[in-house]
Amino acid sequence: MGAGIIEVFARSGRVVQAVETSESAIRAGHRRVESSLGRAVSGGKLSTTEAESILDRVSFATELESLADCEVIVEAATEDPELKTDLFTRLDKIVTSETAILSTNTSSIPIIQIARATVRPEMVVGLHFFSPVPVMPLVEIVRSLMTSDSVVRRCKDLVTVEMNKEFIVAEDRAGFVVNILLVPYLLSAVRLFEAGHASAADIDKGMRLGAGHPVGPLAVLDYIGIDTLAKAADVLYSEYRDPSFSVPQLLRRMIDAGHTGQKSGRGFFEYGAT
Ligand SMILES: NC(=O)c1ccc[n+]([C@@H]2O[C@H](COP(=O)([O-])OP(=O)(O)OC[C@H]3O[C@@H](n4cnc5c(N)ncnc54)[C@H](O)[C@@H]3O)[C@@H](O)[C@H]2O)c1
């Protein structure tokens, strides 16, 4: 998600400072942005010169301190409440501008929990992008009980004017709008597969050809990342205690096996080198 978010900000003309955890993660992130831009060039959507200048606007670092002068922060780290609150506590001390927007791409963690890790909760908001970020037109803007109106207004402009995307505004409930509906659907597909009801290929074919979905649920899960989806579902389950959010055992075993979807080369389906 981080690579996609970096790309859309750089494409909108902004200078982007990205932070990753290690030099190897930086290389992987850089490669992702570069190959996505390469695909846009091959598809005739960007010229080579445009792609080069977009990439030139992006710098990577491993120190959070490199974000000190940023006006818009988008956190897209692993879906872990403790990790995110720790990041926001640190960002709060590092980011100097009082008008800086501190946003999170969390799929399921209540924004207020993250906002309360700072002394400026009014500046904290959810900007929930969808994968693949350069292609998917929607961003959910999630306001906590403390997010200021001006931050929400600025986010609307950021999404529509700068990125040429669409937004919906959601209240601060775990899962917002889209994941509350999407996660039980994806988990139901896993339960069907786990019960031996049909093959993965047939479950997906059923939803593609029978329900008009462009991609079947198990391929969507592989694309999102099985570990990422399981973390989001766990947060939703702990908020609502609704069994439709409980993670099937098969998903836990797939995570143990490292079969986390496209990013690992294997999930419900197999993929070539990533
Ligand atoms: N995968 C999706 O389709 C999707 C869609 C919308 C939102 N999200 C949300 O976006 C976030 C990231 O999801 P993902 O699927 O890209 O996860 P991922 O696990 O694939 O990637 C997480 C990245 O965060 C980096 N990271 C971890 N700790 C960090 C830290 N302290 N500082 C900087 N970087 C750190 C990791 O190195 C890794 O590159 C999650 O909050 C997730 O819920 C994911």
The ligand as a MOL file (V3000), in Angstrom:
LIG
                    3D

  0  0  0     0  0            999 V3000
M  V30 BEGIN CTAB
M  V30 COUNTS 44 48 0 0 0
M  V30 BEGIN ATOM
M  V30 1 N -3.4260 -4.4910 1.5970 0
M  V30 2 C -4.5050 -3.7740 1.3200 0
M  V30 3 O -5.2190 -4.0430 0.3300 0
M  V30 4 C -4.8510 -2.5780 2.1580 0
M  V30 5 C -5.8930 -1.7280 1.7270 0
M  V30 6 C -6.1740 -0.5850 2.4780 0
M  V30 7 C -5.4720 -0.3100 3.6240 0
M  V30 8 N -4.4730 -1.1650 4.0360 0 CHG=1
M  V30 9 C -3.7470 -0.8170 5.2420 0
M  V30 10 O -2.4890 -0.2960 4.8690 0
M  V30 11 C -1.5120 -0.6400 5.8620 0
M  V30 12 C -0.3910 -1.4150 5.2220 0
M  V30 13 O -0.9270 -2.5630 4.5860 0
M  V30 14 P -0.0480 -3.4620 3.5920 0
M  V30 15 O -0.9780 -4.4830 3.0330 0
M  V30 16 O 0.7350 -2.5900 2.6960 0 CHG=-1
M  V30 17 O 0.8970 -4.1660 4.6830 0
M  V30 18 P 2.2880 -4.9300 4.4780 0
M  V30 19 O 2.4390 -5.7500 5.6910 0
M  V30 20 O 2.3340 -5.5370 3.1160 0
M  V30 21 O 3.3350 -3.7370 4.4770 0
M  V30 22 C 3.5870 -2.9830 5.6240 0
M  V30 23 C 4.8440 -2.1770 5.3900 0
M  V30 24 O 5.0440 -1.3670 6.5410 0
M  V30 25 C 6.4320 -1.3660 6.8120 0
M  V30 26 N 6.6050 -1.0110 8.2110 0
M  V30 27 C 6.3890 -1.7580 9.2960 0
M  V30 28 N 6.7010 -1.0710 10.4130 0
M  V30 29 C 7.1180 0.1490 10.0040 0
M  V30 30 C 7.5970 1.3000 10.6660 0
M  V30 31 N 7.7090 1.3370 12.0020 0
M  V30 32 N 7.9610 2.3710 9.9250 0
M  V30 33 C 7.8570 2.3390 8.5830 0
M  V30 34 N 7.4220 1.2770 7.8870 0
M  V30 35 C 7.0550 0.2010 8.5940 0
M  V30 36 C 6.8870 -2.7830 6.4780 0
M  V30 37 O 8.2810 -2.8290 6.2630 0
M  V30 38 C 6.0890 -3.0570 5.1900 0
M  V30 39 O 6.7800 -2.6080 4.0420 0
M  V30 40 C -2.2630 -1.4340 6.9390 0
M  V30 41 O -2.6930 -0.5460 7.9360 0
M  V30 42 C -3.4440 -1.9890 6.1670 0
M  V30 43 O -4.5320 -2.2790 6.9940 0
M  V30 44 C -4.1480 -2.2860 3.3150 0
M  V30 END ATOM
M  V30 BEGIN BOND
M  V30 1 1 1 2
M  V30 2 2 2 3
M  V30 3 1 2 4
M  V30 4 1 4 5
M  V30 5 2 4 44
M  V30 6 2 5 6
M  V30 7 1 6 7
M  V30 8 2 7 8
M  V30 9 1 8 9
M  V30 10 1 8 44
M  V30 11 1 9 10
M  V30 12 1 9 42
M  V30 13 1 10 11
M  V30 14 1 11 12
M  V30 15 1 11 40
M  V30 16 1 12 13
M  V30 17 1 13 14
M  V30 18 2 14 15
M  V30 19 1 14 16
M  V30 20 1 14 17
M  V30 21 1 17 18
M  V30 22 2 18 19
M  V30 23 1 18 20
M  V30 24 1 18 21
M  V30 25 1 21 22
M  V30 26 1 22 23
M  V30 27 1 23 24
M  V30 28 1 23 38
M  V30 29 1 24 25
M  V30 30 1 25 26
M  V30 31 1 25 36
M  V30 32 1 26 27
M  V30 33 1 26 35
M  V30 34 2 27 28
M  V30 35 1 28 29
M  V30 36 1 29 30
M  V30 37 2 29 35
M  V30 38 1 30 31
M  V30 39 2 30 32
M  V30 40 1 32 33
M  V30 41 2 33 34
M  V30 42 1 34 35
M  V30 43 1 36 37
M  V30 44 1 36 38
M  V30 45 1 38 39
M  V30 46 1 40 41
M  V30 47 1 40 42
M  V30 48 1 42 43
M  V30 END BOND
M  V30 END CTAB
M  END
